[in-house]
């Protein structure tokens, strides 16, 4: 479920978000979600060696980069975004459960 959230970004983050949105033909919001998901996965992987993702970020991004143009691209892109969000959610849930245990 998506929820509206107001955030303040610096000019250079907005510029990069717009660039990603244009290159991959997605909305600015989608670009921000992708960047946050990739960033979360990368950070959690570095912070906790116990966490092992079933899919590498590099492999996911390579698949997106090599997607052919056209209508098929949209279907493949949505599938790959779903995979990215699923993996990011698993990483975040892993990290949050570790933190909850630590707070007890």
Residue pairs with C-beta under 8 A, 6 or more apart in sequence:
9 17
16 35
17 28
17 31
17 32
17 35
18 28
18 31
20 26
20 31
20 34
20 35
21 27
21 28
21 30
21 31
24 31
24 34
24 64
24 77
26 34
26 77
30 81
33 85
34 81
34 84
36 88
37 84
37 85
37 87
37 88
38 57
38 61
38 84
38 88
40 88
40 91
40 92
41 53
41 57
41 87
41 88
41 91
42 57
44 51
44 91
44 92
44 94
44 95
45 51
45 53
45 57
45 91
47 95
48 94
48 95
48 98
51 91
51 94
51 95
53 87
53 90
53 91
54 87
55 83
55 87
60 80
60 83
60 84
60 87
63 76
63 80
64 77
64 80
67 73
67 76
67 77
67 80
